[in-house]
Amino acid sequence: MSDSATNDGFGTDEDGRPHTGDGTRAVRAGLPEPVKHEPTLPGPVFAAHFHLPGEPTGPYTYGRDENPTWTRLESAIGELEAPGRDDVETLVFASGMAAISAVLFSQLRAGDVAVLPEDGYQVLPLVRAQLEAYGIEVRTAPTGGDAQLGALDGAKLLWIETPSNPGLDVCDVRRLAEAAHARGALVAVDNTLATPLGQRPLELGADFSVASGTKQLTGHGDVLLGYVAGRDAAAMSAVRRWRKIVGAIPGPMEAWLAHRSIATLQLRVDRQNATALKVAEALRTRPEVTGLRYPGLPDDPSHRIASQQMLRYGCVVSFTLPSRARADRFLETLRLVEGATSFGGVRSTAERRGRWGGDAVPEGFVRLSVGAEDPEDLVADLLRALEESAD
């Protein structure tokens, strides 16, 4: 794991320049300059239109185009995704899928080739069908083993999801980005599971870092949000134009709640990641648990690459129980883990992914999102549920 994960305060880098740790950055990201008697984080701006006499110049004209609350959130996310860089633009969206769609449909045209992971988020097959309906060729390959390398010839855009959801495979972003760029393709990385504190795709060579802020970024299960951060001005201009056309914009309240939540991101991520490792270590001792995956485990198939490019390993653990019935009994027996989809929240959740269809996983496959409960309590609850759900 990168040493930068341990930077938790002010200090200096190897050249003596000042730097800021993840915790300090998260707490202060996107805040305006302090003004006497004004709030540290101004409240949400609810406006469909703004005063605009004369020529329509200035940053805020109409509520579908820009909003001051978005601006502060976009600045905050940009500071986390690309610390110290001023050439990165960030745009927020109404959901993670709105952000994903904005990149794909703004960059691709009929006759183009897109390469997607075949083991990614379960909505991607729907996206593939829509791309193909528009005359775009879609190729897929697994995340593990950098298998997407074999599908890059002639591609216009490579879509990477690492770690993959729900299988938790990891690919080498630097290697894939270099290969894609050599062939003239753009590279987008779905950074939802890692968060900007776990992985910074733009620093690894990607053109876009895309994520659902619904998950661990906001962390409380009460906001739908997505974002795109990019370093190519022309490409991001197209993404912005797409947002304007389809109107996939977040509400000011959602944007404000997201910005508020980012202040605790480092605290939540570090707690949840540390607990996830303890959970994985406990589950590996159980004979009924197979296919256990967590990139932080030294013997996980993804650990080597993950340790080279990730700052933190994430809060999701996946594993398989012997049958659908056993998995259902296990989930029903849990007391501290809520049965719910999604991941990244402060309250632990789990589900049997096969209930949705669309994921190539066994019937007993469980995706567990580790929350901020006391590690000992959570491990005890999981082990108790395994015992009580046995045949």
TANOR-V816748 format. One record per pair of residues at least 12 apart in sequence whose C-alpha atoms are under 10 Angstrom apart, sorted by the first residue. I is the first residue (numbers start at 1). GAP is how many residues later the second one is. Records with the same first field share a line. If there is no record, write none. Layout:
BEGIN
I=GAP  GAP
END
This chain:
BEGIN
1=197  295  302  303  304  305  306  307  308  309  310  311  312
2=196  197  304  305  306  307  308  309  310
3=308
4=17  18  193  306  307  308
5=16  17  192  193  194  261  265  305  306  307
6=15  16  17  305  306
7=12  13  14  15  16  17
8=12  13  14  15  16  17  258
9=12  13  14  15  16
10=12  13  14  15
19=64  65
20=63  64
21=62  245
22=58  61  174  175  243  244  245
23=174  239  240  241  242  243  244  247
24=239  242
25=51  54  55  58  237  238  240  241
26=50  51  53  54  171  233  234  235  236  237  238  239  240  241
27=49  232  233  234  235  236  237  238  239  240
28=12  13  48  51  234  235
29=43  44  45  46  47  48  49  50  51  230  233  234
30=41  42  43  44  45  46  47  48  49  50  229  232
31=41  42  44  45  228
32=40  43
41=28  31  215  218  219
42=26  27  30  214
43=25  26  209  210  213  214  217
44=23  24  25  26  207  208  209  210  211  212  213
45=18  22  23  24  25  206  207  208  210  211
46=17  21  22  23  205  206  207
47=13  14  15  16  17  19  20  21  205
48=13  14  15  16  17  18  19
49=12  13  14  15  16  17  18
50=12  13  17
59=12
63=184  186  188  189
64=179  180  181  182  183  184  185  186  187
65=175  176  178  179  180  182  184
66=25  178  183
67=182  183  184  185  188
68=184  187
69=181  182  183  184  185  186  187  188  190
70=20  21  22  23  179  180  181  182  183  184  185  186  188  189
71=19  20  21  184
72=183  184  187
73=17  18  19  154  182  183  184  185  186  187  189
74=15  16  17  18  153  154  155  181  185
75=13  14  15  16  184
76=14  182  183  186  187
77=12  13  14  15  119  136  140  150  151  152  181  182  185
78=12  13  118  149  150  151  152
79=117
80=115  116  117  119  120  182
81=110  114  115  116  117  118  119  120  121  122  128  148  149
82=114  118  119  120  121  127  147  148  149
83=113  117  120
85=146
86=145
87=143  144  145  146
88=114  119  120  141  142  143  144  145  148
89=119  139  140  141  142  143  144  147  148
90=118  119  120  137  138  139  140  141  146  150
91=119  135  136  137  138  139  145  148  149  152  158
92=118  119  120  121  133  134  135  136  137  148  151  156  157  158  163
93=118  119  120  131  132  133  134  135  150  154  155  156  157  158  162
94=118  119  120  129  130  131  132  133  149  153  154  155  156  157  160  161
95=116  117  118  119  128  129  130  131  132  153  154  155
96=94  96  114  115  116  117  118  119  128  129  130  131  132
97=26  27  30  113  114  115  127  128  129  130  151
98=113  114  127  128  129  130  144  145  148  149  150  151  152
99=91  111  112  113  114  126  127  128  129  130  140  143  144  149  150
100=24  27  59  88  89  90  109  110  111  112  126  127  128
101=23  26  30  138  141  142  147
102=108  125  126  134  136  137  138  139  140  141  144  146
103=54  56  85  105  106  107  125  127  132  133  135  136  137  139  140
104=23  27  53  54  55  84  135
105=22  25  26  29  133  134  137
106=129  130  131  132  133  134  135  136  137
107=49  50  79  128  129  131  132  135
108=23  26  27  28  29  48  49
109=22  25  26  27  28  47
110=21  22  23  24  25  26  27
111=21  23  24  25  26  45
112=19  22  23  24  25  26  42  43  44  45
113=18  19  22  23  24  25  26  38  39  40  41  42  43  44  45  72
114=14  17  18  22  23  24  25  26  37  38  40  41  42  43  44  45  71  72
115=13  22  23  24  25  26  33  34  35  36  37  38  39  40  41  42  43  44  45  70  72
116=12  22  23  24  25  26  27  32  35  41  42  43  44  45  72
117=22  23  24  25  26  27  30  31  41  42  43  44  45  47
118=21  22  23  24  25  30  43  46  241  242
119=21  22  23  24  25  42  45  46  47  48  49  50  239  240  241  242
120=20  21  22  23  39  40  41  42  43  44  45  46  47  48  49  70  238  239  240
121=40  43  44  45  46  69  237  238
122=43  44  231  234  235  236  237  238
123=235  236
124=234
125=233
126=232
128=12
137=18  19
138=13  17  19
139=12  13  16  19
140=18  19
142=18  19  22  27  28  29
143=17  18  19  20  21  24  25  26  27  28  29
144=18  19  20  23  24  25  26  27  28  157  158
145=24  25  26  27  156  157  160
146=14  23  24  25  26  27  29  30
147=24  29
148=12  23  28  32
149=26  27  28  30  31
151=29
152=24  27  28  29  30  31  32  33
153=26  27  29  30  31  32
154=26  29  30  31
155=25  26  28  29  30  31
156=24  25  27  28  29  30  31
157=23  24  26  27  28  29  30  31  50
158=18  19  22  23  27  28  29  30  31  48
159=27  28  29  30  31  47  49  51
160=12  13  16  17  27  28  29  30  31  41  46  49  50
161=12  27  28  29  30  31  32  33  49  50
162=27  28  29  30  31  32  37  39  144  148
163=26  27  28  29  30  31  36  131  132  139  143  147  150  151  153
164=26  27  28  29  30
165=25  27  28  151  153  194  202
166=27  127  150  151  152  153  187  193  194  195  199  200  201  202
167=124  125  126  127  149  150  151  152  192  193  194  198  200
168=25  124  125  126  127  132  133  134  146  148  149  150  199
169=124  125  126  131  132  133  134  136  137
170=125  131  132  133  134  135  136  139  140
171=131  134  135  138
172=32  130  132  133  134  136  137
173=14  15  16  28  29  30  31  32  33  132  133  136
174=27  28  29  30  31  32  135
175=29  30
176=28  29  30
177=12  24  27  28  29  30
178=26  27  28
180=26
181=24  25  26
185=22
186=20  21  22  46  49
187=14  15  18  19  20  21  22
188=13  14  17  18  19  20  21  22  40  41  42
189=12  13  15  16  17  18  19  20  21  22  39
190=18  19  20  21  22  38
191=17  18  19  20  21  22  37
192=17  18  19  20  21  22  23  24  25  34  35  122  151  152
193=18  19  20  22  23  24  120  121  122  123  150  151
194=17  22  23  75  116  117  118  119  120  121  122  150
195=14  15  16  17  18  20  21  22  70  74  115  116  117  118  119  149
196=13  15  21  69  70  114  115  116
197=20  68  69  72  73  113  114  115  116  117
198=68  71  72  75  108  111  112  113  114  115  116
199=107  110  111  112  113  114  115
200=109  110  111
201=28  29  108  109
202=27  28  29
203=106
204=105
205=26
206=24  25
207=22  23  24  25  28  29
208=20  21  22  23  24  27  28
209=18  19  20  21  22
210=16  17  18  19  20
211=14  15  16  17  18
212=12  13  14  15  16
213=12  13  14  42  45  49  131
214=12  44  128  129  130  131
215=127  128  129  130
216=45  46  49  52  53  56  98  99  126  127  128  129  130  153  155
217=41  42  44  45  46  47  48  49  51  52  127  128
218=36  37  39  40  41  42  43  44  45  46  47  50  126  127  128
219=39  42  43  45  46  49  50  124  125  126  127  128  152
220=37  38  41  123  124  125  126  127  151
221=121  122  123  124  125  126
222=32  35  36  123
223=27  28  30  31  32  34  35
224=26  27  30  31  34
225=24  25  26  29  30  33
226=22  23  24  29
227=23
228=12
267=105
268=47  76  77  78  103  104
269=43  44  45  46  75  76  77  102  103
270=42  43  44  45  102
271=44  75  99  100  101  102  103  104
272=41  42  43  44  72  73  74  75  76  97  98  99  100  101  102  103
273=23  39  40  41  42  43  97  98  99
274=22  38  39  40  41  96  98  101
275=40  95  96  97  98  99  100  101  103  104
276=18  20  21  37  38  39  40  41  92  93  94  95  96  99  102  103
277=17  18  19  20  36  37  38  39  40  93  98
278=18  19  97  98  100  101
279=15  36  38  89  91  96  97  99  100  101  103  104
280=12  13  14  15  16  17  36  37  38  39  99
281=13  15  16  98
282=97  98  100  101
283=34  36  96  99  100  103
284=13  35
286=97  100  101
287=34  35
288=31  32  33  34  35  38  98  99  102
289=29  30  31  32  33  75  76  97
290=28  29  30  31  32  74  75
291=27  28  29  30  71  74
292=25  26  27  28  29  73  74
293=23  24  25  26  27  74
294=19  20  21  22  23  24  25
295=12  15  17  18  19  20  21  22
296=14  16  17  18  19  21
297=16
314=30  55  56
315=28  29  30  33  53  54  55  56  57
316=27  28  32  33  34  51  52  53  54  55
317=33  49  50  51  52  53
318=32  34  35  47  48  49  50  51
319=33  43  45  46  47  48  49
320=32  41  42  43  44  45  46  47
321=31  41  42  43  44  45  65
322=40  41  42  43  68
323=39  40  41  42
324=28  30  31  38  39  40  41  42
325=38  39  64  66
326=37  38  60  63  64  65
327=24  25  36  37  38  39  59  62  63
328=23  24  35  36  38  61
329=56  57  59  60  61  62
330=22  36  52  53  54  55  56  57  58  59  60
331=18  19  20  21  35  51  54  55  58
332=19  53  57
333=48  49  51  52  53  54  55  56
334=15  16  44  47  48  49  50  51  52  54  55
335=43  46  47  49  50
336=12  13  35  37  41  42  43  44  45  46
337=12  13  14  31  32  33  34  36  41  44  45
338=12  13  30  31
339=12  13  29
340=12  28  29
341=12  15  26  27  28
342=25  26  27
343=24  25  26  27  28
344=24  25  26  27  28
345=24  25  26  27
346=23  24  25  26  27
347=22  23  24  25  26
348=20  21  22  23  24  25  30
349=18  19  20  21  22
350=16  17  18  19  20
351=13  14  15  16  17  18
352=12  13  14  15  16
353=12  13  14  15
354=12  13
END
